[in-house]
Amino acid sequence: MPLPRLTLLSAVLLTGCATSPAANRTESTESKPTPAASAPAEPRTVREALAREITAPLPHKPVEAEGVLFRGKVLAAGTPELMKRPNGVTILTLPIGTSEPVTCLFYTSAIDAGAAVRSLLESLLDDVTVERVRATDVKSFTGSPAMYLEGDYSRGAAPAVQVGRIKVMVHADPVLPKTCFHNELGYTKTFLDVTESIATGLTSTAPEQPVAPYYSDVQVMRLGDVPLGFQYTALFGSKAGGSILEVSTTMVRPGAPAQLQFQDTNITEQADISGVLVAKSYSKRVNDTVAANVRLRREQNGSYGVSGQVATKEVQAQFGGELIGEVGLAARLREGLLKGQGDALEALLWVPPADASAPTKVVIRPREEAGARAATMELGPMSVKVQLDAHGFPQRTEIPAGSATVVQERLSQTGEP
């Protein structure tokens, strides 16, 4: 059965640059797949094609080239090829012993995972009919989130319709962000194994590295068994004293192109040593539309000023009161409810999705019947169930979504808050 294929040319076009000179590419006669990792016979049906896997273990191959700011070893059937683009994006091509290689794009700065995947898919699937795109898994590699997706597509008309499936991984690593894809039916586990080796086996050699947080965690969001996205939280010390908290969230609503939705949200909070909020920014992008971009700052007189845009409306507001951030809220929970002091904690937070022009009252009450650190959190009219860790940070949250419940839970933790 002939199966449609995508080429590296599509990935090159994604970078928006002309083809690089041949000198920027590593070449070797060893790039041919090794016999031990050769693909099985051509499948007779789509079902057979989807079940294909590489059964022989792939060897580890070195990845390194002049001018490329990462190195290490990855799983591959032949010699990896590197192509450096003038805009800094590096393309890594790995033969894995099948008809199509695994291809990865490495970026020069941090990415919004949803936007990166959407751009990649639009570039690669521009000449086929996309039937459905969905997230299939969320993992934590090197303490940062990686999301896996599949896109089903077709080409041609009955009775000669050709079908295909592209597998994608986006690794929102702050040090070495990347997207990888493999356009061939089957080899799902092989793709997982190869991309895990890429995420964990390559390290940045850039002369300047981003500041590492002293605490971070990765949480996955699911609706039943269906992954919807992830949240990555990083905590830094502030030069002015206190803390800086960064939270990035990516969610995918699966479906055909008309319903498919990628949502990226970024939050940065600065709090003083007592946990009181000094400044906060909130931005949200849905597909290619900026849905929110709003900022809050504490003024010299102690009041707060808000400016920015939510949906299509400009937001300008001024209000008083003491607002706390996530770090301050965790500290109060740790020193209060988690020690059995009081039957509720009340605080004022700034929660732009609830109301960007005013504080939101938060009330947290223990749920003793569900465990020592179980609680109910009320944010305005919404009530969610949370399971706190020993530091007062949520490690599992149950969020009502109509008749269903979205569960967000921690996958990994690095350091201590």
LUMTORKE-104950 format. One line per 10 residues: their letters; for each residue x, y, z of C-alpha. Coordinates in steps of 0.001 Angstrom, whole numbers, plus 500000, padded with zeros to 6 digits. Layout:
<atoms>
A	X,Y,Z | ... .
</atoms>
This chain:
<atoms>
MPLPRLTLLS	500000,500000,500000 | 501573,503330,498993 | 501513,505730,501914 | 501817,509522,501650 | 505037,511042,502937 | 506221,514451,504058 | 509715,515636,503342 | 512396,517568,505175 | 511721,520408,502735 | 508536,521217,504638 .
AVLLTGCATS	510505,521529,507873 | 513068,523744,506151 | 510273,525985,504880 | 508986,526234,508440 | 512145,528058,509480 | 511521,530725,506843 | 515081,530581,505526 | 516818,529621,502312 | 518664,526338,502005 | 522022,526395,503742 .
PAANRTESTE	525341,525614,502055 | 526411,521989,501968 | 529242,522820,504360 | 526688,523217,507141 | 525638,519586,506837 | 527396,516529,508197 | 527739,513654,505709 | 528796,510053,506180 | 528456,506761,504350 | 527418,505328,507715 .
SKPTPAASAP	524125,507218,507520 | 522456,504214,505876 | 520300,502208,508299 | 521994,499265,509932 | 520681,495849,508836 | 519712,494947,512406 | 517241,497845,512557 | 515736,497413,509084 | 511982,497825,508693 | 509649,494833,508320 .
AEPRTVREAL	507981,493890,505058 | 505566,496359,503441 | 502222,496152,505311 | 499138,494977,503459 | 496626,497019,505490 | 496529,500239,507494 | 496003,498172,510642 | 499222,496265,509950 | 501046,499522,509213 | 499909,501075,512499 .
AREITAPLPH	501189,498048,514437 | 504747,498235,513071 | 507686,498729,515436 | 511454,498436,515281 | 512148,495250,517223 | 515965,495240,517273 | 517529,497735,519720 | 518793,500896,518082 | 522394,501841,518892 | 523430,505171,520403 .
KPVEAEGVLF	525021,507515,517867 | 527028,510650,518660 | 525629,514067,517738 | 528083,516923,517430 | 529072,519435,514764 | 530951,522706,514566 | 528673,525659,515213 | 525869,523525,516678 | 525361,524386,520343 | 524452,520954,521670 .
RGKVLAAGTP	526023,517519,521743 | 525467,514033,523086 | 524281,510598,521989 | 520888,509525,520666 | 519229,506370,519365 | 519585,506048,515591 | 520136,503393,512938 | 522722,505513,511119 | 524760,508663,511470 | 522653,511701,512517 .
ELMKRPNGVT	522683,514668,510134 | 522699,518291,511272 | 521670,521399,509346 | 522109,524853,510869 | 519782,527555,509523 | 520825,531219,509249 | 518171,532160,511842 | 519802,529855,514399 | 517333,526965,514167 | 519111,523616,513866 .
ILTLPIGTSE	517546,520619,512113 | 518559,517149,513297 | 517691,514166,511072 | 517911,510656,512496 | 517596,507534,510306 | 515815,504868,512344 | 515700,502012,509828 | 512268,502870,508368 | 511149,504698,505235 | 511150,508071,506979 .
PVTCLFYTSA	513605,509514,509525 | 512823,511251,512781 | 513389,514976,512301 | 513827,517570,515059 | 513945,521357,515069 | 515984,522976,517868 | 515162,526595,518697 | 517370,529377,519968 | 515014,530573,522700 | 512130,529347,524851 .
IDAGAAVRSL	508964,528369,523001 | 505223,528334,523553 | 504608,524633,523000 | 501150,524972,521482 | 502217,527637,519005 | 505307,525629,518024 | 503275,522478,517315 | 500611,524383,515432 | 503191,526054,513166 | 504918,522736,512550 .
LESLLDDVTV	501711,520923,511641 | 500499,523724,509402 | 503773,523646,507501 | 503957,519862,507187 | 500277,519181,506456 | 499507,522012,504074 | 498804,519751,501061 | 496668,517047,502707 | 493278,516842,504408 | 493744,516839,508170 .
ERVRATDVKS	491202,514531,509768 | 492095,514868,513446 | 494898,516008,515779 | 495106,514962,519415 | 497531,514902,522311 | 498495,511350,523268 | 500821,511725,526256 | 502679,514150,528510 | 506034,513264,530025 | 508740,514983,532046 .
FTGSPAMYLE	512268,514867,530641 | 515167,516591,532438 | 512585,518241,534685 | 510723,519939,531817 | 507500,519026,529994 | 507250,517070,526741 | 503920,516593,524990 | 503207,513968,522330 | 500599,514390,519610 | 499298,512501,516590 .
GDYSRGAAPA	497786,513924,513439 | 495724,511761,511061 | 495367,512947,507476 | 494319,511762,504035 | 495108,512508,500422 | 493134,511813,497254 | 489553,510695,496684 | 487752,507371,496929 | 488508,504679,495994 | 492180,505715,495979 .
VQVGRIKVMV	492361,507541,499318 | 495755,507426,500988 | 495945,507828,504754 | 498796,508929,506978 | 499651,509690,510570 | 502308,512093,511778 | 503685,511762,515311 | 504991,514897,517039 | 506830,515621,520269 | 507321,519129,521609 .
HADPVLPKTC	509798,519488,524470 | 509320,522850,526183 | 512733,522691,527811 | 513980,526151,528842 | 517569,525194,527954 | 517158,523189,524726 | 513612,523612,523333 | 512712,521384,520404 | 509986,519774,518303 | 510382,516356,516634 .
FHNELGYTKT	508216,514523,514122 | 507997,511210,512269 | 505647,510908,509309 | 504995,507215,508880 | 502246,504864,509982 | 503202,502841,513042 | 506454,502957,515048 | 504741,504699,517975 | 506925,503150,520666 | 510012,503573,518484 .
FLDVTESIAT	509238,507291,518213 | 508808,507506,521992 | 512136,505772,522596 | 514052,507859,520040 | 512627,511199,521202 | 513282,510330,524837 | 516916,509720,523916 | 516955,513115,522194 | 515387,514888,525178 | 517683,513254,527738 .
GLTSTAPEQP	520825,512497,525732 | 521638,515939,524330 | 522991,518840,526359 | 523427,522482,525471 | 526938,523814,524875 | 525833,527427,524471 | 528199,529888,526191 | 525249,531526,527963 | 522749,529341,529797 | 519410,530433,531276 .
VAPYYSDVQV	519283,530830,535035 | 518152,527577,536615 | 515196,527705,539045 | 515734,526476,542572 | 512383,524678,542304 | 510279,523473,539395 | 507560,520966,538699 | 505699,519489,535723 | 501998,518721,535946 | 499788,516934,533417 .
MRLGDVPLGF	496132,517752,532716 | 493754,514958,531765 | 490072,514496,531084 | 489603,510886,532074 | 492417,509059,530300 | 492762,511739,527609 | 495737,514106,528052 | 494874,517749,527461 | 498187,519452,528169 | 500699,520391,530831 .
QYTALFGSKA	501747,523055,533302 | 505367,523932,534042 | 506181,525951,537163 | 509605,527422,537972 | 510602,529374,541086 | 513550,531782,541206 | 515048,534070,543794 | 514626,537805,543216 | 517540,540224,543399 | 515251,542600,545254 .
GGSILEVSTT	514422,539893,547790 | 511451,537606,547685 | 510623,535348,544756 | 509788,535205,541066 | 507375,532510,539943 | 506926,531559,536282 | 504077,529338,535143 | 503528,528208,531552 | 500562,526114,530467 | 499749,524495,527135 .
MVRPGAPAQL	496421,522846,526399 | 495156,521113,523264 | 491510,520658,522378 | 491531,517749,519910 | 489586,517558,516677 | 489546,518396,512994 | 491050,521772,511964 | 487781,523637,512540 | 487667,522498,516179 | 491370,522064,516909 .
QFQDTNITEQ	492638,524573,519433 | 496070,525212,520910 | 496173,527412,523999 | 499342,528821,525585 | 499238,530731,528879 | 502180,532414,530607 | 502212,533927,534091 | 505032,535695,535924 | 504651,536721,539569 | 507044,538768,541681 .
ADISGVLVAK	506440,538728,545444 | 508303,540268,548368 | 509811,538263,551206 | 506434,538104,552985 | 504710,536698,549896 | 502829,539914,549059 | 502446,540463,545336 | 504675,543150,543811 | 503978,542577,540117 | 502296,540037,537892 .
SYSKRVNDTV	501799,539517,534173 | 499338,537237,532417 | 499229,536402,528716 | 497135,533918,526782 | 497184,532939,523133 | 494593,530732,521438 | 495916,529500,518093 | 497221,532691,516473 | 494997,535081,518463 | 496210,536962,521539 .
AANVRLRREQ	493343,536416,523970 | 494874,538313,526899 | 497919,540380,527756 | 497533,542202,531053 | 499852,543373,533846 | 499516,544339,537502 | 501984,546398,539544 | 502009,547619,543138 | 502307,551386,543334 | 504356,553341,545882 .
NGSYGVSGQV	501223,554116,547910 | 500487,550382,548263 | 497610,550258,545776 | 497677,548200,542608 | 497381,549331,539014 | 496256,547077,536153 | 496617,547695,532446 | 496393,545632,529299 | 493903,543798,527165 | 491571,540845,527763 .
ATKEVQAQFG	489741,539502,524721 | 489037,542628,522670 | 488643,544971,525651 | 491194,547310,527171 | 491583,546906,530928 | 492536,549827,533192 | 491969,549495,536920 | 493191,550732,540315 | 492399,549088,543643 | 493710,548675,547170 .
GELIGEVGLA	494065,545755,549513 | 496896,543302,550061 | 497293,540728,547308 | 499399,537623,547705 | 500932,535411,545077 | 501139,531635,544764 | 504280,531508,546921 | 502651,533604,549633 | 499513,531476,549524 | 501553,528272,549899 .
ARLREGLLKG	503449,529756,552863 | 500220,530694,554632 | 498788,527237,554044 | 501983,525628,555296 | 502017,527665,558487 | 498264,527531,559044 | 495898,524853,557757 | 498591,522222,557287 | 499464,522611,560962 | 495833,522276,561973 .
QGDALEALLW	495389,525973,562736 | 491967,527320,561827 | 489161,525894,559717 | 489651,528130,556654 | 492177,530399,554950 | 490983,533502,553147 | 493164,535614,550857 | 492949,538056,547967 | 494640,537030,544718 | 494743,538564,541271 .
VPPADASAPT	493277,535969,538899 | 492840,537533,535430 | 490740,534655,533970 | 488238,535294,536780 | 488437,539115,536832 | 491378,541177,535605 | 490016,544455,536986 | 489578,543437,540630 | 490961,541045,543253 | 489490,537558,543567 .
KVVIRPREEA	488716,536220,547020 | 490040,532730,547614 | 488803,530532,550459 | 490530,527244,551255 | 489022,524708,553636 | 490367,521319,554752 | 488733,518127,553503 | 489762,515960,556427 | 487775,512996,555170 | 490004,512893,552061 .
GARAATMELG	493378,513074,553834 | 495586,515314,555946 | 496490,517710,553098 | 493245,517564,551114 | 491341,520826,550742 | 488606,522617,548841 | 489544,525881,547141 | 486813,528365,546296 | 487660,531041,543714 | 484576,533179,543367 .
PMSVKVQLDA	481766,530896,542170 | 484119,528013,541268 | 485095,525277,543716 | 487979,522875,543077 | 489408,519994,545084 | 493136,520116,545781 | 495715,517837,547333 | 498559,519890,548788 | 502163,518841,549260 | 504063,519405,552502 .
HGFPQRTEIP	505047,522919,551326 | 501486,524047,550617 | 501662,523800,546816 | 498983,521876,544884 | 500143,518474,543652 | 496723,517351,542416 | 493723,519470,541446 | 490255,518399,540327 | 488570,521085,538228 | 484891,520809,537237 .
AGSATVVQER	484275,521088,533485 | 480542,520806,532936 | 479555,517236,533743 | 483190,516090,533596 | 486282,516743,535716 | 489724,517817,534538 | 492450,516380,536745 | 495804,518142,536998 | 498543,516266,538835 | 502277,516465,539349 .
LSQTGEP	504556,514332,537178 | 507918,515465,538491 | 509562,517871,540909 | 513051,519349,540967 | 514416,521025,544101 | 512410,522307,547060 | 510243,525461,547201 .
</atoms>
